[in-house]
Amino acid sequence: MTIPNRFDHADAAEKILQAWDDAGCAHAEVNPDRESFMMVIPPPNVTGALHLGHGLNNTLQDIVARTKRMQGFETLWMPGTDHAGIATQAVVERRLKEQENKTRHDLGREALVERIWDWKDQYEKRILGQLKRMGASCDWQRTRFTLDDRCAKAVRVTFYDLFTKKLIYRGKRLVNWDTFLQTAVSDDEVFNETKKGHFWHFRYPVIDPKPGEPTHVAIATTRPETMLGDTAVAVHPDPTKAFDKIEAELKVKLSEAKDKERADVQQQIDQLAKRRESMLPALIQLRDMATAGRRLMLPLMDREIPLVADEWAKPELGSGCVKITPAHDPNDYEVGKRVDLPMINILNPDGTINAEGGKYEGLTIAKARKAVVADLDSLGLLGDIEDREIELPLSDRSKTPIEPYLADQWFVAMDQLAQNAIDLVKNEEVKIFPERYRKGYLDWLGEKRDWPVSRQLWWGHRIPIWSKTGLSNEESVELSKKIEAIIGDQKDQYSYQVDTADDATHGVFLCIRSESDPREPDFEALGLIRDPDVLDTWFSSALWPHSTLGWPDASEELEYFYPTQTLITSRDIITLWVARMVLMSWNNLGVVPFREVFIHPKILDGLGETMSKSKGNGVDPLDVIDKFGPDALRFGLARLATETQDVRMPV
């Protein structure tokens, strides 16, 4: 027998992995003689290959899983992948554009979804292969996918349950709109970049100004094209009080300032005093004009708009007046609700100007901006143009600018759901380590912002709602009777609601609990049409711990293994995923999904940027394994995993 002069890790690792697999070392079954232990893998998105960040995450999970097996627990480490709706569709659409110069609309829904399934099959195989070569001792016989039939059933039943509880509703709201993907995205899927921009000053004519009144009102904006959708100009309702408040705050700041800071604060106080002296009389006059119901003429559109009084206008900034575009600015949207303004959406889903933009219809945002500025200049209504650095919101998925956009969307009402998830962490039924990460979890849930769950995509769980809108009261009553007749005694399988739209017409919305329900054609024969949107990918991910065990169907596995014990994940999905798993598990089963959450450090590139497939700065763990072997990779990653320090790796 010849003893090799060096250890061939590649040959040895392959044989060891095969031996483990043949012996079923990682397979778990219901075993009443043993205490159970379960973890779920944070399912990787099928958008591409894994990087070292995934390597660290799965190494730490594997350490726990192997330890628990050696301690005698019946240990289930549940593997799987996430369909990652918006992320995966974005990758495939971008590839389609680059390689074939086509959009999803050129292919159609079925053909695009077929392409994405092909992508999923290719990259899921690669991802699972990476995990296996890293030595991850998952129960591979139980591998799940968030879009498979078992998970899809859990999604459908959860949506139905929330709909019947009136915790899912449809409303016209201002959303973050990705014009490339033509879908809404959540606040958590938006990031800001500082860009060089401009601050344009305009003048809006006052209609029939009285003697002594200004003939124009000055405003300023970083987005000139949005003036096409303006429905008011606002001035502060009490500018004197506003100046007093700011002055008082600055004086407190001055009294608390260090010596080197006092000169700057005093300069701010002096500048405020000069501004007050020069502008306060005019702002009071404008406030009085607003109170009297005076109106302005919106240039270019020749539309009368009111001068209104609202605290969103800041006397200390600009002209003290602000243009109000409720359909395209979140702050203006709130003003519009407070003073009951019309909300005019000037954009098509692809970001071009729609018919509400008059002669600018069809122009891109960039071209409309140039045209609006030029036309205002020709009318003598353009003032100064200042160079400014602006915070530009971008879509995390497509990297294109986000447009605030008024659209009908489905929302999950978060008030009680969020409170449940807050209480469970405060009461330490779910413990988060390190404890400092509790704050981000609690703060985010504490806002209790309703969750927009509809996405205008084709890849994902399609929303199980059929509807007919634009009905009179009599028509909605008649349609409801016909729906009731079809439902018959199967009232636990169908739920419908009648809503009243802003234009006083009615809409009937029917939710069907089960996929491929035999009564679908009967409802469609009444003119009900299925909603084309899909659910936010985090909706199905939120069900991952219990949907993978077969919920909503009762099973021995669910009873034995659930709740899971430990979740190991990264801090960037505490709100997107961890919080939502807690609230959904509590809603669906009345128990927590796990008892403890461990947040591990992140692996960054040499510049301190998060490793990412889309950025191209990720390191494939297999490259390290090929050179040094899986044990070296796992040991090195585990050694780097301190409690507090992120890891920079020059790549």
Secondary structure by P-SEA (a helix, b strand, c coil): cccccccaaaaaaaaaaaaaaaaccccccccccbbbbbbbcccccccccccaaaaaaaaaaaaaaaaaaaacccccccccccccaaaaaaaaaaaaaaacccccccccaaaaaaaaaaaaaaaaaaaaaaaaaaccccccccccccccaaaaaaaaaaaaaaaaaccbbbbbcccccccccccccccccbbbbbbbbbbbbbbbbbcccccccccbbbbbbcccccccccccccccccaaaaaaaaaaaaaaaaaaccccaaaaaaaaaaaaaaaaaacaaaaaaaaaaaaabbbbbbccccbbbbbcccccccccccccbbbbbccccaaaaaaaaaabbbbbbcccccccccccccccccccaaaaaaaaaaaaaaaccccbbbbbbcbbbbbccccccccccbbbbbbbbcaaaaaaaaaaaaaccbbbccccaaaaaaaaaaacccccccccccccccccccccccccaaaaaaaaaaaaaaaccccccbbbbbbbccccbbbbbbbbccccccaaaaaaaaccccccccccaaaaaaaccccccccccccccccccccccbbbbccccccccaaaaaaaaaaccccccccbbbbbbbbbccccccccccccccccaaaaaacccaaaaaaaaaaaccccbbbbbcc
